[in-house]
């Protein structure tokens, strides 16, 4: 017997018929074939037109001025006025990230009373964005 939906239905019903004698409250499983309509052919737009939507999207950029590691005990003792010493010097450039990929480096500046970053270097590939020696 082929494994058509009807054959599968029969296989399912046979054990259930035996169980129905023992427990008449159980319900039978209904099996139906799925019919999918053909997808209509759609003409695609030129590649140049489809990139325009991406050019207007906003992407989050993360600026990292430094990092540190502290024990949880010390973290729980932090409060207003606490100071965390970071691993970078004041003169070191900050790192700019898109997602988890470093794409540029720059200097922190102040513009109109707000922090800003002046881009010093843009990295071409993820390999060039890795620190030396890694």
N, C-alpha and C positions, 0 to 999 in steps of 0.2 A: 504494500500500500504506500503511495507517495505521501510526502509530508505537505500536502496542500492544507489550506486553512480548514477545509471540511474534515480532512483526516485528523488534524490536530484536535479539532472539536470532538471527534469521535473518541480519540484517545483520552481526552480529558473527561468525557462523560462516562466512559466505562467504569473507571474506579469510583466516580461519584455515584453511579447507580448502585454500586455495591454498598457505598457508604449511606446512600439515601435510605436503604432498608434498615440500617442501624440507627440513623439519625435523620428523620424526615425534616428537621428544621433547617438543614444546610441548603444553600442555594446553588444552582448550577452556574458555571462560568459561560458567558456568551462570547463567541469568537466571531469576528467579522473581518472581511478583507478590506484593506484600505485602498482607495482609488485616488490617485494623484493626477491632477490635470497637467498637461504639457505646459511648460513655461514658454511664454511668448518671447521671441527674439527682440532684444532691445539694442538700439544703436548706442554705443558709448561715445561720450564727448571726447574731444581731443585732449591729450595729456596736459597741454599748456593751460587749458581752462579749468581743469580739476584741481590744480595746485593753488589757485587763487583763494579758495576757502581756507587753506592752511596758512596762507600768508597773513591773514587777519586774526588768527587765533592767539590768545594769550597763553604763555607758558610760564610756569613758576621757575624762578632762578633763585638758588640758595647761595648765600655768601657765607663762607666759613672763615672766621678770623683766627681761630685756634681751637685746640681741644685739650682736654685733661681727663684724667681718671682719678676718682676718689673712692674710698670705701663707703659702703652704704651707711655706716655709723656716722661718718663725717657729713654725708649728704643730709641725713636726718637732723643734724645740728645746725644746718644753714638757716639763716634768717636775714631780715633787713640789715644791710651794712656788711654782710659777709663778702669776702673777696675770693674769687677763684683764679689762681695763677694759670695762664694758658701756656702751651708749648711753643708759641711763636714770639719772636721779638717784635717790638713796635715798628721797626723798619721793614719787616718781612711782608711780602705781598699776601693779600687774601686770595682764597680760591673761590672760583665761581663754578657752580654745578647746575647741570640740567639733569634732573632725576639723580642718579648716582654717578654721573660721568663728569669729571672735571673738564671744562672746556676753555677756561680762561683764568688769568691771574690779573690782579689789579691792586690799587692803593685806595684806602679809605680816605674820603675827603668830606667836607661839609658844604652843602649847597642849600642856600635859603634856610638855614637852621636845621637841616635834615642830613642824616648820613647818606652818602652816595659812594660809588666806586668808580674810579677812573681806570679803565681797561689798559693794561700794560702789554699783555700778550694773549693771543688767541691760539689755542692748540689745534692742529689740523686733524689728528686722528686720536682715538682713545689711547693708542700706544704712546704717543708723544705726551699725553697728559699725565702719565704715570711718573711719580717721583723717580729720580735716578737711583739705580741700585736695586730696584724691585722687579 
